[in-house]
């Protein structure tokens, strides 16, 4: 059975483009043009992915996303946002979006992000592959990172991270105790041509920090005011 996706987008041309290309890839696509109807369908039907425009008439995308999560719907949400709209991205991720695509975007990017989000969603319901002795691993206190498998364990429990969260954590973990500037993280993780600002880094670090602190106490990401971040290992907790 084809994976069903919901596209909440009020611009007809863009909605048709997204729907057509997802359908060609084997998805069953449904399109709605306003937030209220999109919310109703998201809550009362089951979808593999929801594509959500933020600038919708009536109920905007932020309200839709917030209410979707308040209803306990865990369906992955990819927000569609205008280029240079960093504040929208930060707010959307904070409300529970799983990823975002900036307009205009190409078909390859659309399909790649859909596939990645769907894969992460499904992996969250299953245990990761058994680790073998030859796997590369970075161990810091209660934290184990497997760079080649994009897997993170704390106290032996697997935790799910967004790709950018994983890349931020990996970069910090490879340099424990060293202060990494926001610019460094931005360039390494997002690339030199990324047009967003440093708040994107901050929101990913904040989300990552919460996930780590819920599961272990020996490794923390410390903020260095006005500079950036460093990952520290609490040696007292290891004693």
PEDA-V801853 format. One record per backbone hydrogen bond with DSSP energy under -0.5 kcal/mol. NH is the residue of the N-H (numbers start at 0). CO is the residue of the C=O. E is the energy in kcal/mol with one decimal. If there is no record, write none. Layout:
nh={NH & NH}
co={CO & CO}
e={E & E}
This chain:
nh={4 & 5 & 6 & 7 & 7 & 8 & 8 & 11 & 14 & 15 & 16 & 17 & 18 & 19 & 20 & 21 & 22 & 23 & 24 & 25 & 26 & 27 & 28 & 29 & 31 & 34 & 37 & 38 & 39 & 40 & 41 & 42 & 43 & 44 & 47 & 48 & 49 & 50 & 51 & 51 & 52 & 52 & 53 & 55 & 58 & 59 & 60 & 63 & 64 & 65 & 66 & 67 & 68 & 69 & 70 & 71 & 72 & 75 & 77 & 78 & 78 & 79 & 80 & 80 & 82 & 84 & 85 & 88 & 89 & 90 & 91 & 92 & 93 & 94 & 95 & 96 & 97 & 98 & 100 & 102 & 109 & 110 & 111 & 112 & 113 & 114 & 115 & 116 & 117 & 118 & 119 & 120 & 121 & 122 & 123 & 124 & 125 & 134 & 137 & 138 & 139 & 139 & 142 & 143 & 144 & 145 & 146 & 148 & 149 & 150 & 151 & 152 & 153 & 154 & 156 & 158 & 160 & 165 & 166 & 167 & 168 & 169 & 170 & 171 & 172 & 173 & 174 & 175 & 176 & 177 & 179 & 180 & 181 & 184 & 185 & 186 & 187 & 188 & 189 & 189 & 190 & 193 & 199 & 201 & 202 & 203 & 204 & 205 & 206 & 207 & 208 & 209 & 210 & 211 & 212 & 213 & 214 & 215 & 219 & 221 & 221 & 223 & 224 & 226 & 227 & 228 & 229 & 231 & 231 & 233 & 233 & 234 & 236 & 237 & 237 & 238 & 238}
co={27 & 48 & 29 & 5 & 50 & 6 & 31 & 9 & 10 & 11 & 12 & 13 & 14 & 15 & 16 & 17 & 18 & 19 & 20 & 22 & 21 & 2 & 26 & 4 & 6 & 56 & 33 & 34 & 35 & 36 & 37 & 38 & 39 & 40 & 3 & 3 & 75 & 5 & 49 & 77 & 7 & 50 & 79 & 53 & 56 & 57 & 53 & 59 & 60 & 61 & 62 & 63 & 64 & 65 & 66 & 68 & 67 & 47 & 49 & 76 & 98 & 51 & 78 & 100 & 102 & 81 & 83 & 84 & 85 & 86 & 87 & 88 & 89 & 90 & 92 & 91 & 76 & 76 & 78 & 80 & 105 & 106 & 107 & 108 & 109 & 110 & 111 & 112 & 113 & 114 & 115 & 116 & 117 & 118 & 119 & 121 & 122 & 131 & 144 & 136 & 137 & 142 & 139 & 152 & 137 & 150 & 144 & 145 & 145 & 145 & 158 & 143 & 156 & 141 & 153 & 151 & 158 & 161 & 162 & 163 & 164 & 165 & 166 & 167 & 168 & 169 & 171 & 172 & 230 & 174 & 228 & 178 & 226 & 180 & 181 & 182 & 183 & 184 & 184 & 185 & 185 & 190 & 196 & 197 & 198 & 199 & 200 & 201 & 202 & 203 & 204 & 205 & 206 & 207 & 208 & 209 & 211 & 211 & 231 & 219 & 229 & 227 & 222 & 223 & 223 & 179 & 221 & 219 & 229 & 217 & 231 & 232 & 233 & 233 & 234 & 234 & 235}
e={-2.6 & -2.2 & -3.1 & -0.6 & -3.3 & -0.8 & -2.1 & -0.9 & -2.7 & -2.6 & -2.0 & -2.7 & -2.6 & -3.0 & -2.2 & -2.2 & -2.4 & -2.4 & -1.0 & -1.5 & -2.5 & -3.0 & -0.7 & -2.2 & -2.6 & -0.9 & -1.9 & -2.8 & -2.0 & -2.3 & -2.5 & -2.1 & -2.1 & -1.7 & -3.7 & -0.8 & -2.3 & -3.3 & -0.6 & -2.5 & -2.8 & -0.5 & -1.4 & -1.4 & -0.9 & -0.7 & -2.7 & -2.2 & -2.8 & -2.5 & -2.4 & -2.4 & -2.2 & -2.1 & -1.7 & -1.6 & -2.0 & -0.6 & -2.9 & -0.6 & -2.3 & -2.7 & -0.6 & -2.5 & -1.0 & -1.5 & -1.1 & -1.7 & -2.6 & -2.4 & -2.8 & -2.7 & -2.0 & -1.5 & -1.0 & -2.2 & -2.7 & -1.4 & -2.6 & -3.1 & -2.2 & -2.6 & -2.3 & -2.6 & -2.1 & -2.4 & -2.4 & -2.6 & -2.3 & -2.3 & -2.5 & -2.3 & -2.2 & -2.4 & -1.4 & -1.2 & -1.6 & -2.0 & -2.6 & -0.6 & -0.5 & -2.9 & -2.5 & -2.8 & -2.5 & -3.0 & -0.7 & -1.2 & -1.0 & -1.5 & -0.6 & -2.9 & -2.7 & -2.2 & -2.2 & -2.2 & -0.5 & -2.6 & -2.2 & -2.3 & -2.5 & -2.8 & -2.1 & -2.2 & -3.0 & -1.8 & -1.4 & -0.7 & -2.9 & -1.9 & -3.7 & -0.5 & -1.8 & -2.1 & -2.8 & -2.6 & -2.6 & -2.7 & -0.6 & -1.7 & -1.0 & -1.5 & -1.2 & -2.0 & -2.5 & -1.6 & -2.5 & -2.6 & -1.9 & -2.4 & -3.0 & -1.9 & -1.8 & -2.1 & -2.7 & -1.4 & -1.2 & -1.7 & -2.3 & -0.7 & -3.1 & -3.0 & -0.7 & -2.7 & -1.5 & -2.6 & -1.9 & -2.8 & -0.5 & -3.7 & -0.5 & -1.2 & -0.7 & -0.6 & -0.7 & -0.8 & -0.7}
